[in-house]
Amino acid sequence: MSNSEKNIRAFLAVEPPEGILQAVIGLQEKLKREIGGKLSWTRPGGQHLTLKFFGDVPTEDIDAIGRSVQNRLQAGWSVNLKIAGLGLFPDARKPRVLWCAAAGDVAKLTALQKQLDNDFAPLGFAPETRPFRPHLTLARIREPQAVRGLNEALEGQGLSALLSNTKEVEAAQGMLGGAMLLGAQADETGFKRTAGSAAVLHLAMHTVMDEAEPLQTCLLYTSPSPRDS
């Protein structure tokens, strides 16, 4: 038996409940009518929210990974998440992956992902250097230049993406640490949930300027929840 036959291609992920999977299926069907071109859509109902990709792992290491997860998760630990908004990897200029963002207890989930990433380091898995963006993959774009309707689908959410601001926020998180709220995660509820415990707030977002009445100038959050004022 070769070494490759003893390995398992492994990742750690959150499996969404049936309600969210059905919402994702409905979103995919809508987008299929709006976006044309060479895209590979993920299997309906098969989406997951990846916390860590391990690659090819020896079978004997799987138990150690499982124990690390069990040790980190306390009894009754849970998060309340929803899907909200679309995004692209790596960016809108050269899109390769179309995804929908997770919103809700994102800061809590991000903290868990960071803790687990550190727990896996002694097992030989290097911590992730890229910012954690909880999401569900909707489609992989095989020929970005041939895709039709993608920008219109994204613009249909409301405000257009601030590409330079995204890089700015990622750089700030790299220097300062802490939670990062992007796109659909940056609603008013998410901001209020995380801002109280923050030592530093770095905002890069849409703004409505009122030069006649400067006190009426405001910041625009995305994907407001029913609890937002």
ABEGO torsion letter per residue (X at the ends): XBAAAABBBBBBBBBBBAAAAAAAAAAAAAAAAABBEBBBBBBBGABBBBABBAEBBBAAAAAAAAAAAAAABBBGBBBBBBBBEBBBOABAABBABBBBBBBEBAAAAAAAAAAAAAAAAAAGBBBBABBBBBBBBABBBABAAABBGAAAAAAAAEBBBBAAAAAAAAAAAAAAEEBBBBEAABBAAAAAAAAAABABBBBBBBBBBBAABAAABBBBBBGBBAABX
